[in-house]
Structure formats: C-alpha cells, structure tokens
Amino acid sequence: MINVKPIPDELLGDDIVLITPTGYGSSRETIYNVRVEKQAAITDYTSSSQRENTTITVWYDCENSYPEAEFPVGAKVEYGGEIFEIVESKVYKTDVPHHKKFKARKIAEVRE
C-alpha cells in the first residue's frame, strides 16, 4: 500500500464557491482550504479586440479540504470576484483518492 501525504496546510488556505446545475437552477457550495493558482493571460492582442484567457488551477486535498466535493467538467467556480468554468478535472489516487486537481477558464465577472 502506498502512503501519500496530504498537501501541506501552509499551501492551502484559499476558498472557492462551486456552482453546479440543479433541476431548479444551480446550487452554490463553498469549498474551504484549497490551493488556487491563477494565470492571467490575453490572447489575440494584435487584433482590435483583445480576448482575456485567464485560468485557475485548483488543488483539493481529500484530507484537509472540505466539504467533500466532486468537480465535474462544465461546472462553474467563483473565485476572486470572477466566474470560471471547469474544463479539465483529475483525481489522484492510490487505494483511495488523495488529491483532486482541476483547471478552469474565466467566463465572467461576478455581478453584484
């Protein structure tokens, strides 16, 4: 049996809001103690209208992040006043899952 250590707590500490579709609209659930790495980028900067291509990579530790959650492709995440759509999701496991990682691209600003 392989023993995989949890992500060190000092690397966690971010919170996100997971937005998943329901039969009545969508549900919002805050996910605590994850690691978010944001990559800001602009594409097509030679054209008259630049296109933002900001992404986030989120690490969820199955021992230290909570509550338990799944991150399906197509679900949305709110982070830092922006809305992102999950475009890639992976579970790392040995005998049981120990980390989850997903990538998401920015699709909107949060409206107040």
C-alpha positions in Angstrom: 0.0 0.0 0.0 1.4 3.4 -1.0 1.0 6.1 1.6 0.6 9.6 0.1 0.9 12.5 2.4 -1.7 15.3 2.3 -0.9 18.7 0.8 0.9 20.8 3.5 -1.6 23.1 5.2 0.6 26.1 4.5 0.0 25.6 0.8 -3.8 25.5 1.2 -6.0 28.3 2.6 -8.0 29.5 -0.4 -11.8 29.2 -0.6 -13.9 28.8 -3.8 -17.6 28.6 -4.5 -18.6 25.5 -6.5 -21.7 26.2 -8.7 -23.4 23.1 -10.0 -26.6 22.9 -12.1 -29.8 21.5 -10.5 -33.3 20.9 -11.8 -34.2 24.3 -10.4 -31.2 26.4 -11.5 -28.0 25.9 -9.6 -26.6 25.3 -6.2 -23.7 27.1 -4.5 -21.3 25.4 -2.1 -18.3 27.0 -0.5 -15.2 24.7 -0.6 -12.6 25.5 2.0 -8.9 25.1 2.3 -7.9 24.5 -1.3 -4.9 25.9 -3.2 -5.7 28.2 -6.2 -3.1 29.2 -8.7 -4.3 31.9 -11.1 -2.7 32.5 -14.5 -3.8 35.8 -16.2 -3.3 36.0 -20.0 -4.6 37.8 -23.0 -4.8 36.3 -26.5 -5.2 38.0 -29.9 -3.5 41.1 -28.7 -2.7 42.2 -32.2 -6.4 42.4 -33.1 -8.6 45.4 -32.3 -10.4 43.4 -29.5 -8.2 41.6 -27.1 -9.5 38.4 -25.6 -8.9 37.6 -21.9 -7.7 34.0 -21.4 -7.4 33.8 -17.6 -7.4 30.4 -16.0 -7.1 28.9 -12.5 -5.7 25.6 -11.3 -7.3 24.4 -8.1 -5.8 21.7 -5.8 -8.2 19.9 -3.4 -6.7 17.7 -0.7 -9.0 14.8 0.3 -7.8 15.0 3.9 -7.6 18.8 4.5 -10.0 20.4 2.1 -13.7 20.4 3.0 -16.5 19.6 2.5 -16.2 16.5 0.2 -16.8 17.6 -3.4 -16.7 16.5 -7.0 -15.5 18.9 -9.7 -17.2 17.8 -13.0 -16.2 19.3 -16.3 -18.7 22.0 -17.1 -19.4 23.1 -13.5 -18.6 26.6 -12.6 -16.5 28.1 -9.8 -16.5 31.6 -8.3 -13.1 32.9 -7.1 -11.9 36.4 -6.5 -15.0 38.1 -8.0 -14.8 36.1 -11.2 -16.7 33.1 -12.6 -14.7 30.2 -14.1 -15.9 27.1 -16.0 -14.1 23.8 -15.2 -12.5 22.5 -18.4 -10.3 19.7 -17.0 -10.6 17.6 -13.9 -8.4 14.8 -12.5 -8.4 12.6 -9.3 -5.1 11.4 -8.0 -5.4 8.1 -6.0 -3.6 5.1 -4.8 -6.1 2.8 -3.0 -8.3 5.8 -2.3 -8.4 9.4 -3.7 -5.9 11.7 -2.0 -5.9 14.8 -4.2 -8.2 16.4 -6.9 -7.0 18.9 -9.4 -9.0 20.9 -11.9 -8.4 23.7 -14.4 -11.0 26.3 -15.2 -11.2 29.2 -17.6 -12.7 32.6 -16.8 -16.1 33.2 -18.4 -17.5 36.2 -16.5 -17.1 38.8 -13.7 -19.4 38.4 -10.6 -22.4 40.8 -10.8 -23.3 42.5 -7.6 
